[in-house]
Amino acid sequence: MTSNLHLLARATQALFATWLLTHCASITPAPTVAFTDHRHAMLHADLEYVDVVTGQKILVPAGFVTDHASIPPSLRRYFEAGGQAYQYPAIIHDWLYWSQITNRAEADRIFAAAMEDCGVGEVKRKAIHAGVRAGGESAWKKNQKEREQGLFKVIPASYRDPRTWPANITWPQFRQHLFDSGVR
């Protein structure tokens, strides 16, 4: 009897530990380094995501530059109240919009699923998702055009140390600086 109680206690502990570890478990966190305008940030390490619906693994590479969520300034206060659980899902979404390894609707669905997985409340999640569905086409097309022009959003490893960046530089300035220097 004591042995069964011990096993039940261990199983309960294991289930609780699993529950704790699975909150936003489909995303492996990675730090970012902000540019001086704090609008863009470079991913310092790879960020991995496993789509909770399909099981597909998505790898956002170190060096990728994100604007997190392109939420209009007038609405940021509302969306950022109570934390920014949508930030890692937003990096994944930015990557999908840049790389276009999925279609746009699938990228938006993955964003919504990742936000839900990370605990973004239903009202915020639906509002953000509606925003990207309504306004994301221009960003999708802009990314496609920039890639066709040879521009990039993944900073090569040899240029990722922010201590070597020119002072007070924004991402558009830094990308142009690298591009003018022949970096592709």
C-alpha positions, 0 to 999 in steps of 0.5 A: 500500500505504501509503495502504491502511495509513493508511486502515486505521489511521484506520478503526481509530481511528474505531471505537475512538473510537466505542466509547469514546463509546457507553458509556452513549451513549443518555443525555445526562448532566445534573447534579442539585442535591440537597435538604438531606436528600440523598434528592431532587435536582433535575435542573439541565438536560434529560436525554435518553435514546434507548431502545436497544431501540425508538429512542424519545427520552425527554426528562426536563425540567430542574427534574424532582425525582428520588429516584434509585433508591428502594433501601432503606437496608439495601441501598444499600451493596451497590448503591452499591459500585463506583459508581452507574452506575444513577443516570441510568437511575433518573432516567429511570425516575422520570420515566416513573413520574411522567409515565406516558407509558408503561405501568409494565411498559415503564417498568421495561423501559426502566430495565433497558435503560438500566442495561445500556447504562450498564454496570450489572452483570447481577446488580445490574441484575436485582436492581434490576429485580426490585425495581421490578417487585415494589414499583413499583406503589405508587409508580406509583399514588402518582404518579398520585394526586399528579398528580390532586391538582395536585402537581408534580415539575418545578420551574418555571424561576423557582424552580430556583435553589437559592440562593433556596431556604429554608435546610435545606429538603427536597423535600416541604417545598419542594414544599408551600411552592411549592404553598401559594404557588400554584405549579402 
